[in-house]
Every structure is written in structure tokens, then in C-alpha cells.
Amino acid sequence: MGGCVRASPFAAFCVLAIFSGSVLIAEEQQEAEKRLFAKGPAPAKGESGKWGFLSPDGTWAVEPKFIEVKPFQADLAAARENEKWGYLDPSGNWKIPPRFSWAGEFSENLAPAAEGDRLTGKFGYIDRQGRWAIEPNYIWARPFQGGYGAVKDGSKWGFVDAKGKMVVEAEYDQVGGFSDGLVAVQKSGPPGDKKTWVYILPTGKSPFETKFAWAGQFSEGLARVQMEDRITSKFGYINKQGVLVIPAEFDEATDFRNGQAHVRMGNQFKFIDARGKARE
């Protein structure tokens, strides 16, 4: 669907290349600018090649002196100085001094992090004081979403709760993030099986039997899916009951945000509402 490079905060607007109409681009830019600074100063690269954070007025809130940084979440931002990661406050002071070989973004008061060797260190979750809330016992860990964190144990993915309990056993090849109490997971089936994605609850049970070629995260009660084949199938949207409520007829599509999604059908670009109707 496109991407962005944070060469400057304004490059992070991530305007989707498929939307060529000037009105659509202008609206996307305005929305992206709001999101860019919504949680604090924005990551930006200085002339020296180092990273810092810019204020909305374009001045440096945190001088560019870091090798890598990640966006602010809950007033903390991961930053790498030399070989170690720590967490900064919006003024650029170390809230959690650098000691991690990798550090992720805070979400739901926890952040995935790893200590030890950069290649072999294990992953867990720290709290806002930098203490291990969930011990580093995993190959990889992702930020918490919807009350659960995705963790990789061996070659498979599962989910832990905020107390570190494995609530969904690590048995999936790919996983999304929990939203609206559901998460898309993938487990490879027999050769030639193209429908390998399902949705599960925190119990690990599927609320409906439908399988998909690909399944996205729920947003505003709807999720993008491909029904038959990951390569050639078009995108549609299902509701939380697994019913396809917007037909799979789009070549490209985004998640819903503020009651609308961006879609492409051939050379036609448009916004649609939750009923699949084009916005006037």
C-alpha cells in the first residue's frame, strides 16, 4: 500500500501514492500531520545524520544526537545511543537509561525490550520504570494491543496477558494484533491450502468458522480480508461476526479511520463509508 521514510517529520505524512487526486492528498496530509504530533515531538533526522525530535513549529524539541529513535508513546520514546537503547522524556532526558539491546514502543504501560547480545538476547516487557514486568523468555515480542502481547516462542507465535500468562499457546506462524476482542492468526495447512487465516478470541477459540487467504486487524468494527487467494484476491471487509459486509472488489484498501477507508478499483480511487458506499 505504500510507505514512508522519516527523512523529516513532513516526509512521515505517508501520503498513499495510489491517491492521485489533489483533494484526497490534501485531506490525507492534514490527517497525517495531526497524527504525527499527536503524542509528542516527532522523530526527525538532522543534517549530521543523527536522529532527534521536532516540535510542530519545526524547531528541535530534542537535538539530533541519537543513532535511532522511535515515536513517543505515553510520554516516552525509545532511543539508541551507541549500542544500547533507553527511553527519553519529551525534554530529551533519559527516563530509563540505555541498557537494552533492543527496545520497542510503550503500549498499555508496557514495552517489549531485550537485554544481552543484540542477536541472541531474549525478549520480555518492561514497565515505565524500566523494570521487567514480564521476564525476557521469548525469541521476539511485539507491543501490547487490546490487552495482549504477541510473543514468539521458538518458531511460533502466541499471546501473553499483562501478568505474563500465556493465554494463547504459541502455535501460529503469523499473528496480527488484538482489536475489538479478536485477532487474526495464521497456521499453515496442507500443501495447496490457500485459506489459512482465522480469527480467534483471547481463549484461543474461533468465534466463526470462516477462513481467509489473508486477514487484517479490526478497526471501527470492520476488518480487511482476502477471501480466496493471497496474490490475486481482491479486498473486502467483514464484521465481527465474520460476515462479508463490503464485497471483496478492491485492488487496494486501508483500514477504516474516522468512519471511512481509502480504496482503489483499477484506476478509480475513492473514500468509502462503513456500508461500502462512495463518499460524496
C-alpha positions, 0 to 999 in steps of 0.5 A, a space after each residue: 500500500 505504500 510507505 514512508 521514510 522519516 527523512 523529516 517529520 513532513 516526509 512521515 505524512 505517508 501520503 498513499 501514492 495510489 491517491 492521485 487526486 489533489 483533494 484526497 492528498 490534501 485531506 490525507 496530509 492534514 490527517 497525517 500531520 495531526 497524527 504525527 504530533 499527536 503524542 509528542 515531538 516527532 522523530 526527525 533526522 538532522 543534517 549530521 545524520 543523527 536522529 532527534 525530535 521536532 516540535 510542530 513549529 519545526 524547531 528541535 524539541 530534542 537535538 539530533 544526537 541519537 543513532 535511532 529513535 522511535 515515536 513517543 508513546 505515553 510520554 516516552 520514546 525509545 532511543 539508541 545511543 551507541 549500542 544500547 537503547 533507553 527511553 527519553 522524556 519529551 525534554 530529551 532526558 533519559 527516563 530509563 537509561 540505555 541498557 537494552 539491546 533492543 527496545 520497542 514502543 510503550 503500549 498499555 504501560 508496557 514495552 517489549 525490550 531485550 537485554 544481552 547480545 543484540 542477536 541472541 538476547 531474549 525478549 520480555 516487557 518492561 514497565 515505565 520504570 524500566 523494570 521487567 514486568 514480564 521476564 525476557 523468555 521469548 525469541 521476539 515480542 511485539 507491543 501490547 494491543 487490546 490487552 495482549 502481547 504477541 510473543 514468539 516462542 521458538 518458531 511460533 507465535 502466541 499471546 501473553 496477558 499483562 501478568 505474563 500468562 500465556 493465554 494463547 499457546 504459541 502455535 501460529 506462524 503469523 499473528 496480527 494484533 488484538 482489536 475489538 476482542 479478536 485477532 487474526 492468526 495464521 497456521 499453515 495447512 496442507 500443501 495447496 491450502 490457500 485459506 489459512 487465516 482465522 480469527 480467534 478470541 483471547 481463549 484461543 477459540 474461533 468465534 466463526 468458522 470462516 477462513 481467509 487467504 489473508 486477514 487484517 486487524 479490526 478497526 471501527 468494527 470492520 476488518 480487511 480480508 482476502 477471501 480466496 487467494 493471497 496474490 490475486 484476491 481482491 479486498 473486502 471487509 467483514 464484521 465481527 461476526 465474520 460476515 462479508 459486509 463490503 464485497 471483496 472488489 478492491 485492488 487496494 484498501 486501508 483500514 477504516 479511520 474516522 468512519 471511512 477507508 481509502 480504496 482503489 478499483 483499477 484506476 478509480 480511487 475513492 473514500 468509502 463509508 462503513 456500508 461500502 458506499 462512495 463518499 460524496 
